[in-house]
Amino acid sequence: MSVPVGGGTPATLVSGLSYPLAIAVDGASVYWTDTDDGTVMKVPIGGGPAITLAAGQTDAQFIAVDSTSVYWTIGNTGGAVTKMPLDGGTPTILATGGFPWSIAVDATHVYWSDFVGHTLMSVPLGGGTPTTLSTMDGLPVGLTVNGASLYWAALNTSVMKVPLGGGVATTLASGQSPNGGVAVNATSVYWTSFGDNSNDGGVMRLPLE
């Protein structure tokens, strides 16, 4: 679905999908993973025929894009972090092992969370040896990169950040109800709170340090 930034009538871009999970967008297309079908797909932002970029991606989970490539995680034990050109082609596996989950990308590296190992990892865009940036408490459910830091939300615990090169992690907010997505702009970090039996869910904000 899409809707104008200022609000309006939602438009259906694609229908009849099996289990579309994660979404990313650039100036031309909307990209998503379909976990049940094991596909990575895209559609023009104005709508049109959907294009399958990659098939046979069993348990495809989260997705990110940059100016040249689309990146996604295969979320099962012994899974993978994979990329391919925006216009399709042969997928390239950047890293394997663990249980890759959330994913983010900047000009030099791909970052992801390991759902089972509770670690944050990175690898150069061209591939290489993965680096462990941090180990977290709680299950990682949100991940984003901004400036010099990687930000994440850990289920039912905290919102944190760590330098992109690794180092000491900083707790930005603790004692949170279950957390979902996380986003950052120039001034603040935002996250969703699922809520629990005693608190309603919501969208939270905290100024950047």
PECORCOR-V683075 format. One record per pair of residues at least 4 apart in sequence whose C-alpha atoms are under 6 Angstrom apart, sorted by the first residue. I is the first residue (numbers start at 1). J is the second residue. Records with the same first field share a line. If there is no record, write none. Layout:
I=J / J
This chain:
1=11 / 12 / 13
2=10 / 11
3=10
13=47
19=34 / 35 / 36
20=33 / 34
21=33 / 34
22=32 / 33 / 62
23=31 / 32
24=30 / 31 / 64
25=29 / 30 / 31
28=44 / 45
29=43 / 44 / 45
30=42 / 43 / 45
31=41 / 42
32=40 / 41
33=39 / 40
34=38 / 39
35=59 / 60
38=55 / 56 / 57 / 58 / 60
39=54 / 55 / 57
40=53 / 54
41=51 / 52 / 53
42=50 / 51
43=50
53=88
59=74 / 75
60=73 / 74
61=73 / 74 / 75
62=72 / 73 / 102
63=71 / 72
64=70 / 71 / 104
65=69 / 70
68=85 / 86
69=84 / 85 / 86
70=83 / 84 / 86
71=82 / 83
72=81 / 82
73=80 / 81 / 100
74=79 / 80
75=79 / 99 / 100 / 101
76=99
77=98 / 99
78=97 / 98
79=96 / 97 / 99
80=95 / 96
81=93 / 94 / 95
82=92 / 93 / 94
83=91 / 92
84=91
94=127
99=114 / 115 / 116
100=113 / 114
101=113 / 114 / 115
102=112 / 113 / 143
103=111 / 112
104=110 / 111 / 144
105=109 / 110 / 111
108=124 / 125
109=123 / 124 / 125
110=122 / 123 / 125
111=121 / 122
112=120 / 121
113=119 / 120
114=118 / 119
118=135 / 136
119=134 / 135 / 136
120=132 / 133 / 134
121=131 / 132 / 133
122=130 / 131
123=130
133=166
138=154 / 155
139=154 / 155
140=154
141=153 / 154 / 180
142=152 / 153 / 180 / 181 / 182
143=151 / 152
144=150 / 151
145=150
148=163 / 164
149=162 / 163 / 164
150=161 / 162 / 164
151=160 / 161
152=159 / 160
153=159 / 179
154=158
155=178 / 179
156=176 / 177 / 178 / 179
157=175 / 176
158=173 / 174 / 176
159=172 / 173
160=170 / 171 / 172
161=169 / 170
162=169
177=195
178=193 / 194
179=192 / 193 / 194
180=192
181=191 / 192
182=190 / 191
183=189 / 190
184=188 / 189
187=207 / 208
188=206 / 207 / 208
189=205 / 206
190=204 / 205
191=203 / 204
192=202 / 203
193=201 / 202
194=201
195=199 / 200 / 201
